[in-house]
Amino acid sequence: MLKRIALVLALAASVVSGTQAASETIPRKLDLRSACALAVRHNPNLAGAAAAADVAGSLAEKARSGLYPSVVVRSGYNYLSKETLFGGTPVLEQNTLQNDIQLRQVIYSGSRVGANIAQADRGHAAARWRSEAARAEVMTQAAVAYLRARQAKDAIAVAQDTVRSLEANLDAARKLFEAGTVTKSDVLRSEVALTSARAELISAENRYGIALANLKTAIGLPQTEPVEVSDEPVDDALDTATHAPPTQRPEVSANAEAVRAAEAAARGARAEKLPTALLVADYFNEPEGSQFPRRSNSIGAGLVVQWNVFDGGLTSAGIREAEAAVRKARQDLESTKRLSELELETAKLDADSALARLATTGTQVASAEESLRALRAGYNEGITPLTDVLAAETALTEARTLRLLAAYDVKIAQVSLLRALGRTDSLLSEKGGK
């Protein structure tokens, strides 16, 4: 019977796990949008930031409890081998059972409770903004890792083109050698150049594997997850999104809330110099015992005022500490604002520089292609030496590599610009956000 139950439970668990796995199917081919969306769901840094926000939310709930009364229920039993008498009146009997329900409500705290609530609420808001900042950073890192993987994949195509071109050179050199037009050294030089190009192709494929590994880490996927980057062109939505107006960065919002939290903490520290008034009420029940000094089933009520008139400077030191924390929080906010402005300006300059380099390298590629065509024609006619053709091949490969680097530097600069603009959510939108 136990074996049958275990089998049923195992089958149920496998069905549940299979359903969960199906709902979390990772696409085989990733584009920019899906890579960022996966990072939001799987990167462990976001789970930590969300947990920190939950902790701050719990602290806010704890602080808010100060608005409400506390109710304490107590029950106790005592046994004495001999009862205690005062004269002939029993003071403590052999068996005593006491029950008490006590209510305490703060009716005045010099704004201390309100300050604590405000501090906790602002701290919770700051934690939520920090979680948003972590989300933006994770999407940025995933986008950059994706673009670098795309660049590495396209670099394989450049290396393959070079190999094919050098194979054609080798074939031409062999034909010319067989015709007696060139010497054996041309064939050997062509073979050496082709061997180097094939080695570079292997290196490019290896760099692509490393880039994929970095992409999986940025997303939060295990290295065993089989993914590739899409062959489709990178979404031009980046071009549109980077022209959007800036919004306040989540880091700035988090520090602004931290300032408000520090100011509330300072108000609470100053309130420590003021008295606290509590309303106290209870119900006392003693079904067994002497009912001394209090009668059973009686209700008590009172007002308690507490005022700390001297504590050796502890309260004053706490006030100075809280006020210093306010000054620091304000400086942190100002520093974050200046840093955000710097990042925005740097991102704009990087994007402009990358666009300029892309235009220049495009011209270089066109010139290198034309030069190679002319030199190859001259070589086939016996006019141009092979060394010039091989040098042109190298120049064309370098120009294509530089153009590829500039093209992806433009996209990465646009991602950085989105981060600086506070618009990383555009990375999740097919239209780039508006």
Secondary structure, 3 states (H helix, E strand, C coil): CHHHHHHHHHHHHHHHHHHHHHHCCCCCEECHHHHHHHHHHHCHHHHHHHHHHHHHHHHHHHHHHHHCCEEEEEEEEEECCCCEEECCEEEECCEEEEEEEEEEEEEECCCHHHHHHHHHHHHHHHHHHHHHHHHHHHHHHHHHHHHHHHHHHHHHHHHHHHHHHHHHHHHHHHHHHHCCCCCHHHHHHHHHHHHHHHHHHHHHHHHHHHHHHHHHHHHCCCCCCCCEECCCCCCCHHHHHCCCCCCCCHHHHHHHHHHHHHHHHHHHHHHCCCCEEEEEEEEEEEEECCCCCCCCCEEEEEEEEECCCCCCCHHHHHHHHHHHHHHHHHHHHHHHHHHHHHHHHHHHHHHHHHHHHHHHHHHHHHHHHHHHHHHHHHHHCCCCCHHHHHHHHHHHHHHHHHHHHHHHHHHHHHHHHHHHHCCHHHHHCCCCCC
